[in-house]
């Protein structure tokens, strides 16, 4: 925009009319000349576009990732669905106070009697087990792995060995799943076994003790627990208790 400033006190009366017009024109042109960069005011940056504030929708409540529910295998009152395993020299088996007591014998145990309703792959089985008295395994959990059985031994070989029996003919004390733990008598331990297409994984109290790939491995059990098939729990020369036996498909 052209700006024309008339200075106070200017007297052009003595100038000829034509000259006045020339002077005025010159002043107008001077006022319309392009200002130098140094004459311009500070540049005003373009303001940033307004930021839209969108409220985050509420997060859904956590859900069960597998979408499956545990199925209870022990009602806490009876041995319904279970049989007392016919081990030689077994101790007495009884239900009391919501748990199954396996009293001390050479080996004492129970086995599931309905093999047809057991999954053989892509499943988990869990239970709580306790050594009541004694010093050997208080949970020999035998379970199916596709067409073959396997056992997860907890507290064997004098009380501290944990592992699978058997892998490639080697039992829980002599293969790559062998671990050692202390197990206090009178304390419950949460035991969980997961069987998938190519792995067996085992936990005790949420600590993973076994994670083994089964592809091209020979899975089997020791002859002493054949009577535990297809699914069973046994204790060796030890009084034990089990409860909360449950299973779920993956």
C-alpha positions as CSV (number, residue, x, y, z in Angstrom):
1,X,0.0,0.0,0.0
2,X,1.3,3.5,-1.0
3,X,1.7,6.0,1.9
4,X,1.9,9.7,1.4
5,X,2.9,11.9,4.2
6,X,2.4,15.6,4.2
7,X,4.9,17.4,6.4
8,X,3.6,20.1,8.6
9,X,4.9,23.6,7.7
10,X,5.5,22.9,4.1
11,X,5.0,25.9,1.9
12,X,4.7,25.4,-1.8
13,X,3.0,28.7,-2.7
14,X,6.1,30.0,-4.3
15,X,6.4,27.1,-6.6
16,X,4.7,27.1,-10.1
17,X,1.6,24.9,-10.4
18,X,3.4,22.6,-12.9
19,X,6.3,22.3,-10.6
20,X,3.9,21.5,-7.7
21,X,2.5,18.7,-9.6
22,X,6.0,17.3,-10.3
23,X,7.0,17.6,-6.7
24,X,3.8,15.9,-5.5
25,X,4.2,13.1,-8.0
26,X,7.8,12.6,-7.0
27,X,6.7,12.4,-3.3
28,X,4.0,9.9,-4.2
29,X,6.3,7.7,-6.1
30,X,8.9,7.8,-3.3
31,X,6.2,6.7,-0.9
32,X,5.2,3.8,-3.2
33,X,8.7,2.5,-3.7
34,X,9.3,-1.1,-2.6
35,X,10.8,-1.0,0.9
36,X,14.2,-2.5,1.5
37,X,14.5,-5.7,3.4
38,X,15.8,-3.8,6.4
39,X,12.8,-1.5,6.4
40,X,10.3,-4.2,6.8
41,X,8.9,-5.2,10.1
42,X,9.7,-8.6,11.7
43,X,8.3,-11.5,9.7
44,X,5.2,-13.1,11.3
45,X,5.3,-16.8,10.9
46,X,2.2,-18.6,9.8
47,X,0.4,-20.0,12.9
48,X,0.3,-23.8,13.0
49,X,-3.0,-25.4,12.3
50,X,-5.1,-26.2,15.3
51,X,-4.5,-29.6,16.8
52,X,-7.6,-31.7,17.1
53,X,-8.0,-33.3,20.6
54,X,-9.7,-36.6,20.4
55,X,-10.6,-38.5,23.5
56,X,-9.3,-42.0,23.6
57,X,-12.1,-44.6,23.8
58,X,-12.1,-46.7,26.9
59,X,-10.0,-49.9,26.7
60,X,-11.9,-53.2,26.9
61,X,-11.5,-55.3,29.9
62,X,-8.8,-58.0,29.7
63,X,-10.0,-61.3,28.3
64,X,-8.8,-64.8,28.4
65,X,-6.4,-65.0,25.5
66,X,-7.0,-68.6,24.8
67,X,-10.8,-68.3,25.0
68,X,-11.0,-71.6,26.9
69,X,-12.1,-72.6,30.3
70,X,-10.5,-75.2,32.7
71,X,-12.5,-78.4,33.1
72,X,-12.4,-79.8,36.6
73,X,-11.4,-83.5,36.9
74,X,-11.8,-83.8,40.7
75,X,-15.0,-82.7,42.5
76,X,-13.3,-82.4,45.8
77,X,-15.6,-85.0,47.4
78,X,-15.2,-88.3,45.6
79,X,-13.0,-90.2,43.2
80,X,-15.6,-89.9,40.4
81,X,-13.8,-90.5,37.1
82,X,-10.7,-91.9,38.8
83,X,-9.6,-95.4,39.7
84,X,-7.1,-96.5,42.3
85,X,-4.0,-97.6,40.4
86,X,-3.1,-101.2,40.9
87,X,0.5,-100.8,41.9
88,X,2.1,-103.6,43.8
89,X,2.6,-102.6,47.5
90,X,0.4,-99.6,47.1
91,X,-0.9,-97.5,50.0
92,X,-4.4,-96.5,50.7
93,X,-6.2,-93.8,48.7
94,X,-8.9,-91.6,50.2
95,X,-10.6,-88.3,49.8
96,X,-10.7,-85.9,52.7
97,X,-11.1,-82.1,53.1
98,X,-11.1,-81.4,49.4
99,X,-8.0,-83.4,48.5
100,X,-6.9,-86.9,47.5
101,X,-4.5,-88.5,49.9
102,X,-2.0,-91.0,48.5
103,X,-0.7,-92.8,51.6
104,X,2.8,-94.2,51.6
105,X,3.5,-97.5,49.9
106,X,5.9,-98.8,47.4
107,X,4.0,-96.7,44.9
108,X,0.5,-95.3,45.3
109,X,-1.6,-93.5,42.7
110,X,-4.8,-92.8,40.8
111,X,-5.6,-92.8,37.1
112,X,-8.3,-91.3,34.9
113,X,-10.8,-93.9,33.7
114,X,-12.3,-92.2,30.7
115,X,-9.5,-92.1,28.1
116,X,-12.0,-91.2,25.3
117,X,-12.6,-87.7,26.6
118,X,-8.9,-86.7,27.0
119,X,-7.1,-84.5,24.5
120,X,-3.7,-85.8,23.4
121,X,-2.2,-82.6,22.0
122,X,-2.7,-78.9,22.4
123,X,-3.9,-78.9,25.9
124,X,-2.8,-78.1,29.5
125,X,-3.3,-80.1,32.7
126,X,-2.8,-78.6,36.1
127,X,-3.0,-79.7,39.8
128,X,-1.8,-78.8,43.2
129,X,0.4,-81.4,44.9
130,X,2.1,-81.7,48.3
131,X,4.5,-84.2,49.9
132,X,3.0,-85.0,53.2
133,X,5.9,-87.2,54.5
134,X,8.7,-89.1,52.9
135,X,11.6,-88.1,50.7
136,X,10.9,-89.1,47.1
137,X,8.6,-88.0,44.3
138,X,5.2,-86.9,45.5
139,X,3.9,-86.1,42.0
140,X,4.6,-88.4,39.1
141,X,2.1,-87.0,36.6
142,X,1.7,-89.3,33.6
143,X,0.0,-87.7,30.5
144,X,-0.6,-88.3,26.8
145,X,1.6,-86.8,24.1
146,X,-0.2,-87.6,20.8
147,X,0.1,-91.4,20.6
148,X,2.7,-91.7,23.4
149,X,2.7,-91.2,27.2
150,X,5.2,-89.2,29.2
151,X,5.6,-88.4,32.9
152,X,6.6,-85.2,34.7
153,X,8.4,-86.2,37.9
154,X,8.5,-83.8,40.8
155,X,10.8,-84.5,43.7
156,X,12.3,-87.8,42.7
157,X,15.6,-89.5,43.2
158,X,16.0,-88.7,46.9
159,X,13.6,-85.7,46.9
160,X,14.9,-83.0,44.6
161,X,14.9,-84.1,40.9
162,X,12.4,-82.6,38.4
163,X,12.1,-83.6,34.8
164,X,10.5,-85.7,32.1
165,X,10.5,-89.5,32.0
166,X,11.4,-90.4,29.4
167,X,13.1,-88.7,26.5
168,X,15.0,-90.9,24.0
169,X,15.0,-93.7,26.7
170,X,16.6,-91.5,29.4
171,X,14.5,-90.8,32.6
172,X,14.0,-87.6,34.6
173,X,17.4,-87.9,36.3
174,X,19.4,-88.3,33.1
175,X,18.2,-86.1,30.2
176,X,18.2,-82.5,29.2
177,X,15.1,-81.6,31.3
178,X,16.7,-82.6,34.6
179,X,16.5,-79.9,37.3
180,X,16.9,-79.8,41.1
181,X,14.6,-78.2,43.6
182,X,13.9,-78.2,47.3
183,X,10.4,-79.3,48.3
184,X,9.3,-78.8,51.9
185,X,7.0,-81.4,53.2
186,X,3.5,-80.0,54.0
187,X,3.6,-77.3,51.3
188,X,1.4,-77.1,48.3
189,X,3.0,-76.7,44.9
190,X,1.1,-75.6,41.7
191,X,2.1,-77.9,38.8
192,X,1.1,-77.4,35.2
193,X,2.0,-79.2,32.0
194,X,1.4,-78.0,28.5
195,X,1.5,-80.3,25.4
196,X,1.5,-78.8,21.9
197,X,2.3,-80.2,18.5
198,X,6.1,-80.0,19.0
199,X,6.8,-79.1,22.6
200,X,6.3,-80.1,26.2
201,X,6.4,-77.3,28.8
202,X,6.1,-77.7,32.6
203,X,5.8,-75.2,35.4
204,X,6.0,-75.3,39.2
205,X,4.5,-72.3,41.0
206,X,4.7,-70.3,37.7
207,X,8.4,-71.0,37.3
208,X,9.1,-72.8,34.0
209,X,11.2,-75.9,34.6
210,X,10.8,-77.7,31.3
211,X,10.6,-76.4,27.7
212,X,11.7,-79.1,25.3
213,X,11.1,-79.6,21.6
214,X,9.7,-83.0,20.9
215,X,10.1,-83.2,17.2
216,X,12.3,-86.2,16.4
217,X,12.4,-87.2,20.1
218,X,11.3,-90.5,21.4
219,X,8.7,-90.0,24.1
220,X,8.0,-92.8,26.6
221,X,7.4,-93.7,30.3
222,X,9.2,-95.9,32.8
223,X,7.7,-99.4,33.0
224,X,6.8,-98.9,36.7
225,X,4.0,-96.3,35.8
226,X,2.4,-98.3,32.9
227,X,-0.7,-98.7,35.1
228,X,-1.1,-94.8,35.2
229,X,-2.2,-94.6,31.6
230,X,-3.7,-92.7,30.0
231,X,-3.6,-90.0,32.7
232,X,-2.5,-90.6,36.3
233,X,-0.7,-89.2,39.4
234,X,1.6,-91.4,41.5
235,X,3.9,-91.1,44.5
236,X,6.9,-93.3,45.3
237,X,7.5,-94.4,48.9
238,X,6.0,-91.1,50.0
239,X,2.7,-89.9,51.4
240,X,1.3,-87.2,49.1
241,X,-1.9,-85.2,48.5
242,X,-3.3,-83.7,45.3
243,X,-6.2,-81.3,44.6
244,X,-7.5,-78.9,42.0
245,X,-7.0,-81.3,39.1
246,X,-8.1,-79.7,35.9
247,X,-7.5,-79.7,32.1
248,X,-8.2,-77.4,29.2
249,X,-7.7,-77.4,25.5
250,X,-5.6,-74.8,23.8
